[in-house]
């Protein structure tokens, strides 16, 4: 294949401009005509955009093509139930990578969203899979709630981890669990130590107060079976596994949580 170089002159076809005006578009200026040629704004595309009711301006016809909006995309979006999208809506959706499959899935899951809400979902990485997993887990959330979950790192894997633990918290608790670093390993550690079936708020409080799985397991190995609140109170007063061992080695055994706290408060080490 050869290559050409030199000076070229662009000569717009007057019939093209005339047809655009017949279709209801403003006559493009010379710069727009050149850009329309480069971006592939054909009369077929202009006619299809008009017939789909996009209400596009001449400038928007160019923007639609620049951002990869095709007539197939428009047709598939309309078939998915989005009959009243404007040219600017299509431009915004395409800029943010919204595919027609995502639009169909939203309708399937019962969401009738404004384009700006759909864009917000995609900006924050919300996928069809995540929305489906939320539905399967029993969550019927608004798009803004789903965005908040995604912002804080709640994903399908985290939902599965909670299910394996036996937990289905409220949506607001999902965010709190993630904010405070509740991980799959932490949940597994709680379960292995005999602390299954805790409420989300209890798990969050344990994490907030620095109650580690190691501390829980060490207390268990020394014969203690503290409640979640007792574990928190002990950590608040600086009781750790090493302190419990020192008490045992000193002959102080079978103490209550309150007794251990009192010893720590009074400097018994």
DRENLUM-918652 format. One line per 4 residues: number of its first residue (from 1); their letters; for each residue x, y, z of N, C-alpha, C. Coordinates in nm, 2 decimals. Example, Ala and Ser with C-alpha at 12.3 -4.5 7.8 and 13.67 -1.06 7.14 Angstrom:
<sites>
1) AS) 1.32/-0.57/0.78/1.23/-0.45/0.78/1.32/-0.33/0.78 ~ 1.28/-0.22/0.71/1.37/-0.11/0.71/1.29/0.00/0.79;
</sites>
This chain:
<sites>
1) XXXX) 0.09/-0.12/0.00/0.00/0.00/0.00/0.09/0.12/0.00 ~ 0.06/0.22/-0.09/0.14/0.34/-0.10/0.10/0.44/0.00 ~ 0.18/0.55/0.01/0.15/0.66/0.10/0.15/0.79/0.01 ~ 0.07/0.88/0.05/0.06/1.00/-0.03/0.10/1.12/0.06;
5) XXXX) 0.15/1.22/0.00/0.18/1.35/0.07/0.16/1.46/-0.02 ~ 0.16/1.58/0.03/0.14/1.70/-0.05/0.03/1.79/0.01 ~ -0.02/1.88/-0.07/-0.13/1.97/-0.03/-0.26/1.92/-0.09 ~ -0.36/1.92/0.00/-0.49/1.87/-0.04/-0.59/1.98/-0.01;
9) XXXX) -0.70/1.98/-0.09/-0.80/2.08/-0.07/-0.93/2.01/-0.05 ~ -1.00/2.05/0.06/-1.13/1.99/0.09/-1.24/2.07/0.02 ~ -1.32/1.99/-0.06/-1.43/2.06/-0.13/-1.56/1.99/-0.08 ~ -1.64/2.06/0.01/-1.76/2.00/0.06/-1.87/1.99/-0.05;
13) XXXX) -1.95/1.88/-0.04/-2.06/1.86/-0.14/-2.18/1.94/-0.10 ~ -2.22/2.04/-0.18/-2.34/2.12/-0.14/-2.46/2.04/-0.11 ~ -2.47/1.93/-0.18/-2.59/1.84/-0.17/-2.59/1.78/-0.02 ~ -2.47/1.76/0.04/-2.47/1.71/0.17/-2.53/1.81/0.27;
17) XXXX) -2.49/1.94/0.26/-2.54/2.04/0.34/-2.69/2.06/0.32 ~ -2.73/2.05/0.20/-2.88/2.06/0.17/-2.96/1.95/0.23 ~ -2.90/1.83/0.22/-2.97/1.71/0.28/-2.98/1.73/0.43 ~ -2.87/1.78/0.49/-2.87/1.80/0.64/-2.98/1.89/0.68;
21) XXXX) -3.00/2.00/0.61/-3.10/2.10/0.63/-3.24/2.04/0.62 ~ -3.25/1.96/0.51/-3.38/1.89/0.49/-3.42/1.80/0.61 ~ -3.32/1.74/0.67/-3.34/1.65/0.79/-3.36/1.73/0.92 ~ -3.35/1.87/0.91/-3.38/1.95/1.02/-3.26/2.00/1.10;
25) XXXX) -3.14/1.98/1.04/-3.02/2.03/1.11/-2.98/2.16/1.06 ~ -2.91/2.24/1.14/-2.85/2.37/1.10/-2.74/2.34/1.00 ~ -2.72/2.43/0.91/-2.62/2.41/0.81/-2.48/2.42/0.88 ~ -2.40/2.33/0.86/-2.26/2.33/0.92/-2.17/2.43/0.86;
29) XXXX) -2.08/2.49/0.94/-1.98/2.58/0.88/-1.87/2.50/0.82 ~ -1.78/2.56/0.76/-1.67/2.49/0.69/-1.59/2.40/0.78 ~ -1.56/2.45/0.90/-1.48/2.37/1.00/-1.56/2.25/1.04 ~ -1.69/2.27/1.06/-1.77/2.15/1.10/-1.78/2.05/0.99;
33) XXXX) -1.80/2.10/0.87/-1.80/2.01/0.75/-1.68/1.92/0.74 ~ -1.56/1.98/0.76/-1.44/1.91/0.76/-1.43/1.80/0.87 ~ -1.48/1.84/0.99/-1.48/1.75/1.10/-1.58/1.64/1.08 ~ -1.69/1.67/1.02/-1.79/1.57/0.99/-1.74/1.47/0.89;
37) XXXX) -1.66/1.51/0.80/-1.60/1.42/0.70/-1.50/1.33/0.77 ~ -1.42/1.39/0.86/-1.32/1.31/0.93/-1.38/1.21/1.03 ~ -1.49/1.24/1.09/-1.55/1.16/1.19/-1.65/1.06/1.14 ~ -1.69/1.08/1.01/-1.78/0.98/0.95/-1.93/1.01/0.98;
41) XXXX) -1.96/1.14/0.99/-2.10/1.18/1.01/-2.17/1.17/0.87 ~ -2.22/1.06/0.84/-2.29/1.04/0.71/-2.43/1.08/0.72 ~ -2.49/1.10/0.60/-2.64/1.13/0.60/-2.72/1.02/0.66 ~ -2.67/0.90/0.64/-2.75/0.79/0.70/-2.74/0.80/0.86;
45) XXXX) -2.63/0.84/0.91/-2.62/0.86/1.05/-2.71/0.97/1.10 ~ -2.70/1.08/1.03/-2.78/1.20/1.06/-2.93/1.16/1.06 ~ -2.97/1.09/0.96/-3.11/1.05/0.94/-3.15/0.95/1.06 ~ -3.06/0.86/1.09/-3.09/0.77/1.20/-3.11/0.84/1.33;
49) XXXX) -3.02/0.94/1.36/-3.03/1.01/1.48/-3.16/1.09/1.49 ~ -3.20/1.15/1.37/-3.33/1.22/1.37/-3.44/1.12/1.40 ~ -3.44/1.01/1.33/-3.56/0.92/1.34/-3.57/0.86/1.48 ~ -3.45/0.85/1.55/-3.45/0.80/1.69/-3.50/0.91/1.79;
53) XXXX) -3.52/1.03/1.74/-3.57/1.13/1.83/-3.46/1.19/1.92 ~ -3.34/1.19/1.88/-3.23/1.24/1.96/-3.23/1.39/1.98 ~ -3.29/1.46/1.88/-3.29/1.60/1.89/-3.15/1.66/1.89 ~ -3.06/1.60/1.81/-2.92/1.64/1.80/-2.90/1.77/1.72;
57) XXXX) -2.81/1.85/1.77/-2.77/1.96/1.69/-2.66/1.92/1.59 ~ -2.62/2.00/1.50/-2.51/1.97/1.41/-2.38/1.94/1.49 ~ -2.36/2.02/1.59/-2.24/2.00/1.68/-2.25/1.86/1.75 ~ -2.37/1.83/1.79/-2.38/1.70/1.87/-2.37/1.58/1.77;
61) XXXX) -2.41/1.59/1.65/-2.38/1.49/1.55/-2.23/1.45/1.55 ~ -2.15/1.56/1.55/-2.01/1.53/1.55/-1.96/1.47/1.68 ~ -2.01/1.52/1.79/-1.97/1.47/1.92/-2.02/1.32/1.94 ~ -2.13/1.29/1.88/-2.18/1.15/1.89/-2.08/1.06/1.82;
65) XXXX) -2.03/1.10/1.70/-1.94/1.01/1.63/-1.80/1.01/1.69 ~ -1.76/1.13/1.74/-1.63/1.13/1.81/-1.62/1.04/1.93 ~ -1.73/1.02/2.00/-1.73/0.94/2.12/-1.79/0.80/2.09 ~ -1.79/0.76/1.97/-1.82/0.62/1.93/-1.96/0.58/1.94;
69) XXXX) -2.06/0.67/1.94/-2.20/0.64/1.94/-2.24/0.60/1.80 ~ -2.29/0.48/1.78/-2.33/0.43/1.65/-2.48/0.41/1.65 ~ -2.54/0.40/1.53/-2.68/0.38/1.52/-2.72/0.24/1.59 ~ -2.63/0.14/1.58/-2.66/0.02/1.65/-2.67/0.04/1.80;
73) XXXX) -2.58/0.12/1.85/-2.59/0.15/2.00/-2.72/0.22/2.04 ~ -2.76/0.31/1.95/-2.89/0.38/1.98/-3.00/0.28/1.97 ~ -3.00/0.20/1.87/-3.11/0.10/1.85/-3.11/0.00/1.97 ~ -3.00/-0.05/2.01/-3.00/-0.14/2.12/-3.04/-0.08/2.25;
77) XXXX) -3.00/0.04/2.27/-3.05/0.11/2.39/-3.20/0.13/2.39 ~ -3.25/0.16/2.28/-3.40/0.18/2.27/-3.47/0.05/2.29 ~ -3.41/-0.06/2.24/-3.47/-0.19/2.26/-3.46/-0.24/2.40 ~ -3.36/-0.18/2.48/-3.35/-0.22/2.62/-3.45/-0.14/2.71;
81) XXXX) -3.52/-0.04/2.64/-3.62/0.03/2.72/-3.59/0.18/2.74 ~ -3.48/0.22/2.68/-3.44/0.36/2.69/-3.48/0.44/2.57 ~ -3.61/0.48/2.57/-3.67/0.54/2.45/-3.65/0.69/2.43 ~ -3.62/0.75/2.55/-3.62/0.90/2.55/-3.49/0.96/2.57;
85) XXXX) -3.38/0.89/2.54/-3.25/0.95/2.56/-3.22/1.06/2.46 ~ -3.16/1.16/2.50/-3.12/1.27/2.41/-2.98/1.25/2.35 ~ -2.94/1.33/2.26/-2.81/1.31/2.20/-2.70/1.33/2.31 ~ -2.72/1.43/2.40/-2.62/1.45/2.50/-2.62/1.33/2.60;
89) XXXX) -2.73/1.27/2.62/-2.73/1.15/2.71/-2.65/1.04/2.65 ~ -2.66/1.02/2.52/-2.58/0.92/2.45/-2.43/0.95/2.46 ~ -2.40/1.08/2.44/-2.26/1.12/2.44/-2.20/1.09/2.58 ~ -2.28/1.13/2.69/-2.23/1.11/2.83/-2.22/0.96/2.86;
93) XXXX) -2.31/0.88/2.82/-2.31/0.74/2.84/-2.18/0.67/2.77 ~ -2.16/0.71/2.65/-2.05/0.65/2.57/-1.92/0.70/2.63 ~ -1.91/0.82/2.67/-1.78/0.88/2.73/-1.74/0.79/2.85 ~ -1.84/0.75/2.93/-1.81/0.68/3.05/-1.82/0.53/3.04;
97) XXXX) -1.82/0.48/2.91/-1.81/0.34/2.89/-1.93/0.26/2.92 ~ -2.05/0.32/2.92/-2.17/0.25/2.94/-2.21/0.17/2.82 ~ -2.21/0.04/2.83/-2.24/-0.05/2.72/-2.39/-0.08/2.72 ~ -2.45/-0.12/2.61/-2.59/-0.15/2.60/-2.63/-0.27/2.69;
101) XXXX) -2.53/-0.36/2.70/-2.56/-0.48/2.79/-2.58/-0.44/2.93 ~ -2.51/-0.33/2.98/-2.53/-0.28/3.12/-2.67/-0.22/3.13 ~ -2.71/-0.14/3.02/-2.84/-0.08/3.02/-2.95/-0.19/3.03 ~ -2.93/-0.30/2.96/-3.03/-0.41/2.96/-3.04/-0.47/3.10;
105) XXXX) -2.92/-0.49/3.16/-2.91/-0.55/3.29/-2.98/-0.47/3.40 ~ -2.96/-0.34/3.39/-3.03/-0.25/3.48/-3.18/-0.26/3.48 ~ -3.23/-0.27/3.36/-3.38/-0.29/3.34/-3.42/-0.42/3.40 ~ -3.34/-0.53/3.37/-3.37/-0.66/3.42/-3.38/-0.66/3.57;
109) XXXX) -3.29/-0.59/3.64/-3.29/-0.58/3.78/-3.39/-0.48/3.84 ~ -3.47/-0.42/3.75/-3.58/-0.33/3.80/-3.54/-0.19/3.82 ~ -3.43/-0.15/3.76/-3.39/-0.01/3.78/-3.43/0.08/3.65 ~ -3.50/0.18/3.68/-3.53/0.28/3.58/-3.46/0.41/3.61;
113) XXXX) -3.34/0.43/3.57/-3.26/0.53/3.61/-3.24/0.64/3.51 ~ -3.21/0.76/3.56/-3.18/0.87/3.47/-3.03/0.85/3.42 ~ -3.00/0.90/3.30/-2.87/0.88/3.25/-2.76/0.92/3.34 ~ -2.78/1.03/3.42/-2.67/1.08/3.51/-2.65/0.97/3.62;
117) XXXX) -2.75/0.90/3.66/-2.74/0.80/3.76/-2.66/0.68/3.71 ~ -2.69/0.64/3.58/-2.62/0.53/3.52/-2.47/0.56/3.50 ~ -2.44/0.69/3.46/-2.30/0.73/3.45/-2.23/0.72/3.59 ~ -2.30/0.76/3.69/-2.25/0.76/3.83/-2.21/0.62/3.87;
121) XXXX) -2.29/0.52/3.84/-2.26/0.38/3.86/-2.14/0.34/3.79 ~ -2.12/0.38/3.67/-2.00/0.33/3.59/-1.88/0.41/3.64 ~ -1.89/0.53/3.68/-1.77/0.61/3.73/-1.71/0.54/3.85 ~ -1.80/0.48/3.93/-1.75/0.42/4.05/-1.74/0.26/4.04;
125) XXXX) -1.73/0.22/3.91/-1.70/0.08/3.89/-1.80/-0.02/3.92 ~ -1.93/0.02/3.93/-2.04/-0.08/3.95/-2.06/-0.16/3.83 ~ -2.06/-0.29/3.85/-2.09/-0.38/3.74/-2.22/-0.45/3.75 ~ -2.26/-0.51/3.64/-2.39/-0.59/3.64/-2.38/-0.70/3.74;
129) XXXX) -2.26/-0.77/3.75/-2.25/-0.88/3.84/-2.27/-0.83/3.99 ~ -2.21/-0.72/4.02/-2.23/-0.67/4.16/-2.38/-0.64/4.19 ~ -2.45/-0.58/4.10/-2.59/-0.55/4.12/-2.67/-0.68/4.13 ~ -2.64/-0.77/4.05/-2.70/-0.90/4.06/-2.67/-0.97/4.19;
133) XXXX) -2.55/-0.97/4.23/-2.51/-1.03/4.36/-2.58/-0.96/4.48 ~ -2.60/-0.83/4.47/-2.67/-0.76/4.58/-2.82/-0.81/4.58 ~ -2.88/-0.82/4.46/-3.02/-0.87/4.45/-3.03/-1.01/4.51 ~ -2.93/-1.10/4.47/-2.94/-1.23/4.51/-2.92/-1.24/4.67;
137) XXXX) -2.85/-1.15/4.72/-2.82/-1.15/4.87/-2.94/-1.08/4.94 ~ -3.04/-1.04/4.87/-3.16/-0.98/4.94/-3.16/-0.83/4.95 ~ -3.07/-0.76/4.89/-3.06/-0.62/4.90/-3.13/-0.55/4.79 ~ -3.23/-0.47/4.82/-3.30/-0.39/4.72/-3.26/-0.24/4.74;
141) XXXX) -3.16/-0.20/4.68/-3.10/-0.07/4.71/-3.12/0.03/4.59 ~ -3.11/0.16/4.63/-3.12/0.26/4.52/-2.98/0.27/4.46 ~ -2.98/0.34/4.34/-2.85/0.35/4.27/-2.75/0.42/4.36 ~ -2.79/0.52/4.43/-2.70/0.60/4.52/-2.64/0.51/4.63;
145) XXXX) -2.72/0.42/4.68/-2.67/0.33/4.79/-2.57/0.24/4.73 ~ -2.59/0.19/4.61/-2.50/0.10/4.54/-2.36/0.17/4.52 ~ -2.37/0.30/4.48/-2.25/0.38/4.45/-2.17/0.39/4.58 ~ -2.24/0.42/4.69/-2.18/0.43/4.82/-2.10/0.30/4.86;
149) XXXX) -2.17/0.19/4.84/-2.10/0.06/4.87/-1.98/0.05/4.79 ~ -1.99/0.08/4.66/-1.87/0.06/4.57/-1.76/0.16/4.61 ~ -1.79/0.28/4.65/-1.69/0.38/4.69/-1.61/0.33/4.81 ~ -1.67/0.25/4.90/-1.61/0.21/5.02/-1.55/0.06/5.00;
153) XXXX) -1.55/0.01/4.88/-1.49/-0.11/4.85/-1.57/-0.24/4.88 ~ -1.70/-0.22/4.90/-1.79/-0.34/4.91/-1.81/-0.40/4.77 ~ -1.77/-0.52/4.75/-1.78/-0.59/4.62/-1.84/-0.73/4.64 ~ -1.85/-0.80/4.53/-1.92/-0.93/4.53/-1.84/-1.03/4.62;
157) XXXX) -1.71/-1.02/4.62/-1.63/-1.11/4.70/-1.66/-1.08/4.85 ~ -1.67/-0.96/4.89/-1.70/-0.92/5.03/-1.84/-0.98/5.07 ~ -1.94/-0.97/4.98/-2.07/-1.02/5.01/-2.06/-1.17/5.03 ~ -1.98/-1.24/4.95/-1.97/-1.39/4.97/-1.90/-1.42/5.10;
161) XXXX) -1.80/-1.34/5.14/-1.73/-1.36/5.27/-1.83/-1.35/5.39 ~ -1.92/-1.25/5.38/-2.02/-1.23/5.48/-2.11/-1.34/5.49 ~ -2.15/-1.39/5.37/-2.25/-1.50/5.36/-2.18/-1.63/5.43 ~ -2.06/-1.65/5.40/-1.99/-1.77/5.45/-1.98/-1.76/5.61;
165) XXXX) -1.97/-1.64/5.66/-1.97/-1.62/5.80/-2.11/-1.63/5.86 ~ -2.21/-1.62/5.78/-2.35/-1.63/5.82/-2.41/-1.49/5.85 ~ -2.36/-1.39/5.78/-2.40/-1.25/5.82/-2.46/-1.19/5.69 ~ -2.58/-1.12/5.72/-2.64/-1.04/5.61/-2.68/-0.91/5.67;
169) XXXX) -2.59/-0.82/5.69/-2.61/-0.69/5.76/-2.69/-0.59/5.67 ~ -2.74/-0.48/5.73/-2.80/-0.38/5.66/-2.70/-0.31/5.57 ~ -2.74/-0.24/5.47/-2.65/-0.18/5.37/-2.56/-0.08/5.44 ~ -2.61/-0.01/5.54/-2.52/0.09/5.61/-2.41/0.02/5.69;
173) XXXX) -2.45/-0.10/5.74/-2.35/-0.18/5.81/-2.24/-0.24/5.72 ~ -2.28/-0.27/5.60/-2.18/-0.31/5.50/-2.07/-0.21/5.49 ~ -2.10/-0.08/5.48/-2.01/0.02/5.47/-1.92/0.03/5.59 ~ -1.98/0.03/5.71/-1.91/0.03/5.83/-1.81/-0.08/5.85;
177) XXXX) -1.85/-0.20/5.81/-1.76/-0.31/5.81/-1.63/-0.29/5.73 ~ -1.65/-0.24/5.61/-1.54/-0.21/5.52/-1.45/-0.10/5.57 ~ -1.52/0.01/5.61/-1.44/0.12/5.66/-1.34/0.08/5.77 ~ -1.39/-0.01/5.86/-1.31/-0.05/5.98/-1.23/-0.18/5.95;
181) XXXX) -1.21/-0.21/5.82/-1.11/-0.31/5.79/-1.15/-0.46/5.83 ~ -1.28/-0.49/5.83/-1.32/-0.62/5.85/-1.29/-0.71/5.73 ~ -1.20/-0.80/5.74/-1.15/-0.88/5.63/-1.20/-1.02/5.63 ~ -1.19/-1.10/5.52/-1.23/-1.24/5.53/-1.15/-1.31/5.63;
185) XXXX) -1.02/-1.28/5.65/-0.94/-1.35/5.75/-0.99/-1.32/5.89 ~ -1.03/-1.20/5.91/-1.09/-1.16/6.04/-1.22/-1.24/6.07 ~ -1.30/-1.24/5.98/-1.43/-1.31/5.99/-1.40/-1.46/6.02 ~ -1.31/-1.52/5.94/-1.28/-1.66/5.96/-1.22/-1.68/6.10;
189) XXXX) -1.13/-1.59/6.14/-1.07/-1.61/6.27/-1.18/-1.60/6.38 ~ -1.27/-1.51/6.37/-1.38/-1.51/6.47/-1.46/-1.64/6.47 ~ -1.49/-1.69/6.35/-1.57/-1.81/6.35/-1.49/-1.93/6.40 ~ -1.36/-1.94/6.37/-1.28/-2.05/6.42/-1.26/-2.04/6.57;
193) XXXX) -1.27/-1.92/6.63/-1.25/-1.90/6.77/-1.38/-1.92/6.85 ~ -1.49/-1.95/6.77/-1.62/-1.97/6.84/-1.71/-1.85/6.84 ~ -1.67/-1.75/6.77/-1.75/-1.63/6.77/-1.83/-1.61/6.64 ~ -1.91/-1.71/6.60/-1.99/-1.70/6.49/-2.13/-1.65/6.53;
197) XXXX) -2.20/-1.59/6.43/-2.33/-1.54/6.46/-2.33/-1.40/6.53 ~ -2.22/-1.33/6.53/-2.22/-1.19/6.59/-2.29/-1.10/6.49 ~ -2.35/-0.99/6.55/-2.41/-0.89/6.47/-2.30/-0.81/6.40 ~ -2.33/-0.74/6.29/-2.23/-0.66/6.22/-2.18/-0.55/6.31;
201) XXXX) -2.27/-0.49/6.40/-2.22/-0.38/6.49/-2.12/-0.44/6.59 ~ -2.14/-0.56/6.64/-2.04/-0.62/6.73/-1.91/-0.64/6.66 ~ -1.91/-0.69/6.54/-1.78/-0.71/6.47/-1.71/-0.58/6.45 ~ -1.79/-0.48/6.41/-1.73/-0.34/6.38/-1.67/-0.29/6.51;
205) XXXX) -1.74/-0.30/6.63/-1.69/-0.25/6.75/-1.56/-0.33/6.79 ~ -1.55/-0.46/6.77/-1.43/-0.53/6.80/-1.31/-0.47/6.72 ~ -1.34/-0.44/6.59/-1.23/-0.39/6.51/-1.19/-0.25/6.55 ~ -1.29/-0.17/6.58/-1.26/-0.03/6.62/-1.17/-0.02/6.74;
209) XXXX) -1.19/-0.12/6.83/-1.12/-0.12/6.96/-0.99/-0.21/6.96 ~ -0.96/-0.25/6.84/-0.83/-0.32/6.82/-0.83/-0.46/6.88 ~ -0.95/-0.52/6.88/-0.95/-0.66/6.93/-0.91/-0.75/6.81 ~ -0.79/-0.81/6.82/-0.74/-0.89/6.71/-0.78/-1.04/6.73;
213) XXXX) -0.78/-1.11/6.62/-0.80/-1.25/6.63/-0.70/-1.32/6.71 ~ -0.58/-1.28/6.71/-0.47/-1.33/6.79/-0.50/-1.32/6.94 ~ -0.55/-1.21/6.98/-0.59/-1.18/7.12/-0.70/-1.28/7.16 ~ -0.80/-1.29/7.07/-0.92/-1.37/7.10/-0.87/-1.52/7.12;
217) XXXX) -0.79/-1.56/7.02/-0.74/-1.70/7.03/-0.65/-1.73/7.15 ~ -0.57/-1.63/7.18/-0.48/-1.65/7.30/-0.56/-1.66/7.43 ~ -0.67/-1.57/7.44/-0.75/-1.58/7.56/-0.82/-1.71/7.56 ~ -0.86/-1.76/7.45/-0.93/-1.90/7.44/-0.83/-2.00/7.49;
221) XXXX) -0.71/-2.00/7.45/-0.61/-2.10/7.48/-0.58/-2.10/7.63 ~ -0.60/-1.98/7.69/-0.57/-1.97/7.84/-0.70/-2.01/7.92 ~ -0.80/-2.05/7.85/-0.92/-2.09/7.92/-1.03/-1.99/7.94 ~ -1.01/-1.87/7.87/-1.11/-1.77/7.89/-1.21/-1.77/7.77;
225) XXXX) -1.34/-1.74/7.80/-1.44/-1.73/7.70/-1.52/-1.60/7.72 ~ -1.45/-1.49/7.68/-1.50/-1.36/7.70/-1.61/-1.33/7.60 ~ -1.71/-1.25/7.64/-1.81/-1.19/7.55/-1.74/-1.09/7.46 ~ -1.80/-1.05/7.35/-1.75/-0.94/7.26/-1.73/-0.81/7.34;
229) XXXX) -1.82/-0.78/7.43/-1.81/-0.65/7.50/-1.69/-0.66/7.61 ~ -1.68/-0.78/7.66/-1.56/-0.80/7.76/-1.43/-0.79/7.69 ~ -1.42/-0.84/7.57/-1.30/-0.83/7.49/-1.27/-0.69/7.46 ~ -1.37/-0.61/7.43/-1.35/-0.47/7.40/-1.30/-0.39/7.53;
233) XXXX) -1.37/-0.42/7.64/-1.33/-0.35/7.77/-1.19/-0.39/7.81 ~ -1.15/-0.51/7.79/-1.01/-0.55/7.82/-0.91/-0.48/7.73 ~ -0.94/-0.47/7.61/-0.85/-0.40/7.52/-0.84/-0.25/7.55 ~ -0.96/-0.19/7.58/-0.96/-0.05/7.62/-0.86/-0.02/7.74;
237) XXXX) -0.85/-0.12/7.83/-0.77/-0.10/7.95/-0.63/-0.16/7.92 ~ -0.59/-0.19/7.80/-0.46/-0.23/7.77/-0.42/-0.37/7.79 ~ -0.53/-0.46/7.81/-0.50/-0.60/7.84/-0.48/-0.67/7.70 ~ -0.36/-0.74/7.69/-0.33/-0.81/7.58/-0.30/-0.96/7.61;
241) XXXX) -0.26/-1.04/7.51/-0.23/-1.18/7.54/-0.12/-1.20/7.64 ~ -0.02/-1.11/7.62/0.10/-1.12/7.71/0.06/-1.09/7.86 ~ -0.03/-1.00/7.88/-0.07/-0.97/8.02/-0.15/-1.09/8.08 ~ -0.23/-1.15/8.00/-0.31/-1.27/8.04/-0.21/-1.38/8.08;
245) XXXX) -0.11/-1.40/8.00/-0.01/-1.50/8.03/0.07/-1.47/8.16 ~ 0.10/-1.35/8.18/0.17/-1.31/8.30/0.09/-1.34/8.43 ~ -0.04/-1.31/8.42/-0.13/-1.33/8.53/-0.13/-1.48/8.56 ~ -0.14/-1.56/8.45/-0.15/-1.71/8.47/-0.02/-1.76/8.53;
249) XXXX) 0.10/-1.71/8.48/0.22/-1.75/8.53/0.25/-1.71/8.68 ~ 0.17/-1.60/8.72/0.18/-1.56/8.86/0.09/-1.64/8.95 ~ 0.01/-1.73/8.89/-0.08/-1.81/8.97/-0.22/-1.75/8.98 ~ -0.24/-1.65/8.90/-0.38/-1.59/8.90/-0.46/-1.65/8.79;
253) XXXX) -0.54/-1.74/8.82/-0.62/-1.81/8.72/-0.77/-1.80/8.74 ~ -0.84/-1.84/8.64/-0.99/-1.84/8.65/-1.05/-1.70/8.70 ~ -0.99/-1.60/8.65/-1.03/-1.46/8.68/-1.15/-1.42/8.59 ~ -1.23/-1.33/8.64/-1.34/-1.28/8.55/-1.28/-1.16/8.47;
257) XXXX) -1.35/-1.12/8.37/-1.30/-1.01/8.29/-1.29/-0.88/8.38 ~ -1.39/-0.86/8.47/-1.39/-0.75/8.55/-1.27/-0.75/8.65 ~ -1.23/-0.86/8.70/-1.12/-0.88/8.79/-0.99/-0.84/8.71 ~ -0.98/-0.89/8.59/-0.86/-0.87/8.51/-0.85/-0.72/8.48;
261) XXXX) -0.96/-0.65/8.45/-0.96/-0.51/8.43/-0.91/-0.43/8.55 ~ -0.96/-0.47/8.67/-0.93/-0.41/8.79/-0.78/-0.42/8.82 ~ -0.72/-0.54/8.80/-0.58/-0.56/8.82/-0.50/-0.47/8.73 ~ -0.54/-0.46/8.61/-0.47/-0.38/8.51/-0.48/-0.23/8.55;
265) XXXX) -0.60/-0.19/8.59/-0.62/-0.05/8.62/-0.53/-0.01/8.74 ~ -0.51/-0.10/8.84/-0.43/-0.07/8.96/-0.28/-0.11/8.94 ~ -0.24/-0.13/8.82/-0.10/-0.15/8.79/-0.04/-0.29/8.83 ~ -0.13/-0.39/8.85/-0.08/-0.52/8.88/-0.02/-0.58/8.75;
269) X) 0.10/-0.60/8.75/0.16/-0.65/8.63/0.24/-0.78/8.65;
</sites>
